[in-house]
Amino acid sequence: MNTLKPITDRNQRILDRYADGATLQEIGAELGVTRERVRQIVVKLGGANAEASRAARQAAKDAEAGRRRDSFLDHFGEIASELAHQGFTRTESISRLAVLFPAMDVDLAEDALRESDIVFDQNNDADIFSNVALEAGVWFLLSAELRLKPDHAWAAANLSQDLLDELGTHLVEASVTREELATILARIGAAQRAALEDPTLTITGARYNELRGELLDAMGLTSAKGAKPWPPTRQTIQKRYDGWNDALASMGLATAKKGRQKGLLTFTEEDYAQSITDFIADATASGTQQTFANYDKWVKKQGAAGIRRPSPASIRNFYGAWLTALRRASRSVPA
């Protein structure tokens, strides 16, 4: 009576390694046998076929590439996102990071940022949008800043057909619904009407970019690969008009220096200080680093608990820099 011989530990390792995606050459080198001998053992013992092994190798490579991209974004994602919001292209952002972080892998940076959800400015954005569309972005975010209600009737009677056609085409391509498009246009109209009634209305370039970032997140445009998002960045507008105040002046708005104090529409100055103070106390108690990214996580947890706090971007806009916010708040935290 024939009995099956048990598979030796060495042969079992060969089968396991081949099934995991290792090549015949790699396995042979590990065990000190020829590539052909490894192949014979795999065939004889009914191991994984070549196609399955190749698939396993590719899956392993893809998983490793994904881990490397995630690691890069853990280190540089916040900085890259900030550069994108400031209007830098992906290439410009990578160049800036490479100068300041010489050890950074440029090829990995390109791969990680290309596959990320960060939407960077495009070199030809200024050529993509007409003047009317560029200005419409300012009107729209001004309406958000002032919390104006959409004015569909005024928009229907006063917005140019060119604007309706251009934004309609562009935003529909970016997966904005017809209802959302109508609201956007109506809010543009509301801002224009408000400016006719109040010549002091304005918006700072910093506040514009902050609101723009929040809008892109809310509309889901950060995941629209290859899209040139509207509203355009502050940098794009400044390139077209040779300056932010020049753009405002061309639209009939007051220059930004006459605007209201930044960041105080939703939260008071005390709210900003209290949020940073509370975050520092919570971070100290939990042993968490007092970083910009951790403040973002803390704000989200607070929101889930029903407590509204200024967003990280609002904090940075109000204080000018994250470290400035920490320094000022630290003076009021009891020792």
Secondary structure, DSSP 8 states (H G I E B T S, - for coil): --------HHHHHHHHHHHTT--HHHHHHHHT--HHHHHHHHHHTT---HHHHHHHHHHHHHHHHHHHHHHHHHHHHHHHHHHHHHT--HHHHHHHHHHH-TTS-HHHHHHHHHHSS-----TTHHHHS-HHHHHHHHHHHHHHHHT----HHHHHHHS-HHHHHHHHHHHHHTT--HHHHHHHHHHHHHHHHHHHH-TT----HHHHHHHHHHHHHHHTGGG-TT---SS--HHHHHHHHTSHHHHHHHHT---GGGS--TTTTTS-HHHHHHHHHHHHHHHHHHT----HHHHHHHHHHHHHTT-----HHHHHHHHSSHHHHHHHHHTTS--
